[in-house]
Amino acid sequence: MSDKPNGFWGWALTKQADRNMLVFIVILCVLLGGAGLVFPSSGVPFISEIPFGAAVASFAAALVAVVATWPLRFLLRRRIGYYSGKDDTQ
C-alpha cells in the first residue's frame, strides 16, 4: 500500500500544502487590508443598517460552515488501514 496521496484532495496531503495554504491566506489578508485602505468605506451602509442584513449575513455564515464540512471531512479522515495490526507491534 502506497502512502502517496491520490484522488481529488491528494494535493492537500502533500508536505508543501500546509505552507502553500498559509501563504495564500496571508496574501489574501494583505490584499483585503490594502483594499480597505485604498477604497473609502463612506457611503457604504453597515450590514446591520440594511433591512434583514444581519439575518442574511448570519445565514450565509452558517451555510458556509455547513458546506465546509464536506471538504474538511476528506482532509481530516484517516486512510483505510490506518489502525492496522502492523502499527500495534512493538
C-alpha positions as CSV (number, residue, x, y, z in Angstrom):
1,M,0.0,0.0,0.0
2,S,1.4,3.3,-1.0
3,D,1.4,6.4,1.3
4,K,1.4,8.7,-1.8
5,P,-1.7,10.9,-1.7
6,N,-4.1,10.4,-4.6
7,G,-7.6,11.5,-5.6
8,F,-9.2,14.9,-5.7
9,W,-7.9,16.0,-2.2
10,G,-4.5,14.4,-2.7
11,W,-2.8,17.8,-3.1
12,A,-3.8,18.8,0.4
13,L,-1.9,15.8,1.9
14,T,1.5,16.7,0.5
15,K,4.3,18.2,2.6
16,Q,4.2,21.6,0.9
17,A,0.4,22.0,1.1
18,D,0.4,23.5,4.6
19,R,2.9,26.2,3.7
20,N,1.1,26.9,0.4
21,M,-2.3,27.3,2.2
22,L,-0.7,29.6,4.8
23,V,0.9,31.7,2.2
24,F,-2.4,32.0,0.3
25,I,-4.2,33.1,3.5
26,V,-1.5,35.7,4.3
27,I,-1.6,37.1,0.8
28,L,-5.4,37.3,0.9
29,C,-5.3,39.1,4.2
30,V,-2.8,41.6,3.0
31,L,-4.8,42.3,-0.2
32,L,-8.0,42.8,1.7
33,G,-6.3,45.1,4.2
34,G,-4.8,47.1,1.3
35,A,-8.2,47.3,-0.4
36,G,-9.6,48.6,2.9
37,L,-7.1,51.4,2.9
38,V,-7.4,52.3,-0.8
39,F,-11.2,52.2,-1.2
40,P,-13.1,54.5,1.1
41,S,-16.0,53.0,3.0
42,S,-18.0,56.2,3.2
43,G,-21.4,55.8,1.7
44,V,-21.5,52.1,2.3
45,P,-24.0,51.2,5.0
46,F,-23.1,48.9,7.8
47,I,-24.6,45.4,7.4
48,S,-26.9,45.8,10.4
49,E,-28.4,49.0,9.0
50,I,-29.7,47.2,5.9
51,P,-33.2,45.6,6.5
52,F,-32.6,41.9,7.3
53,G,-28.8,42.5,6.7
54,A,-27.7,40.8,9.9
55,A,-30.0,37.8,9.3
56,V,-28.8,37.3,5.8
57,A,-25.1,37.6,6.9
58,S,-25.7,35.1,9.7
59,F,-27.5,32.7,7.4
60,A,-24.6,32.9,4.9
61,A,-22.0,32.3,7.6
62,A,-23.9,29.3,8.8
63,L,-24.3,28.0,5.3
64,V,-20.6,28.3,4.7
65,A,-19.8,26.4,7.9
66,V,-22.2,23.6,6.9
67,V,-20.9,23.3,3.3
68,A,-17.2,23.5,4.5
69,T,-17.7,20.3,6.5
70,W,-17.7,18.1,3.3
71,P,-14.2,19.0,2.1
72,L,-12.8,19.1,5.7
73,R,-14.0,15.6,6.2
74,F,-11.9,14.4,3.3
75,L,-8.9,16.4,4.5
76,L,-9.0,15.1,8.1
77,R,-10.1,11.5,7.8
78,R,-7.8,8.6,8.2
79,R,-6.8,6.4,5.3
80,I,-8.0,2.9,5.0
81,G,-5.9,0.6,7.2
82,Y,-4.6,3.4,9.4
83,Y,-5.3,1.3,12.5
84,S,-3.8,-2.0,11.2
85,G,-2.1,-4.6,13.2
86,K,1.4,-3.6,11.9
87,D,1.2,-0.4,14.0
88,D,0.4,-2.3,17.2
89,T,3.6,-4.4,17.2
90,Q,6.4,-3.1,19.4
